[in-house]
Amino acid sequence: MPEFSLSPASATVLFVIACLAGYRYRSVWKAEGPRWQLWVFGLIAAVVLLVLGLTPLTGG
C-alpha cells in the first residue's frame, strides 16, 4: 500500500487554493449569488482543507 504525503510546496499551493475558494464562496454568499456557485466553491474549499488536514507532510 503506497504512502502518500505532501511536500511543503504542494501543501502551500493547496492552502492558497482553499483560501481563494473560501473567498469566492464568501463573495457569492454576500452577493446572494447562484446556489450552485456556493456549492462548487464550498466543496472545493472543504475537500482541499480535508486533504491538508489528513495527509502528512514530508520532512522538508
N, C-alpha and C positions, 0 to 999 in steps of 0.2 A: 504494500500500500504506500503510495508516494506521500511524502510530507510536503505540505505547501507552506510557504512563508513569503512575506512581503519584504522587499528591500525598503530602506528609508525613503528613497526617491519615489518609488511607486506608491508608498503609503501617503506621501505628501501630495502627489498628483490626485489620488483618490480623495483625500481630505478636501482639496480645493474643489473637486467636482461636487462633493457633498455640500460644501458651503455655497457654491453657485446655484445648485438645485434648490437648496433651502431658501436662498434669497429670492429666486424666481417664484417659489411656492408662496412666500410671504407677499410678494408684489401682486401676484394674481389674486390672492385671497383678499388683500386690501382693496383692490380694484373691482372686486366681485366679478371676476372673470369666469370663463367657462370651467365647469366642474372637471372636465376631462384633463385640463391642464393641471389642476390641483392634484389629481391622481397621479399623473405622469411625474411631475416634479417631486411630489411627496414620496412616491415609491422609489425613485432614483436615490433620493437622499437617504431614505431608510435602509435600502439594500446596501448602499456603499458604507454607511455607518456600521451596519451589522458585520459586513466583511472586515472593516477595520477593527472592530471590537473583538471579533472571534478568530482572527488569523494572526499568528505570531509574526513578529518582525525578525529579520536576520540580524546578526550581531554587528553590523557596521560595514 
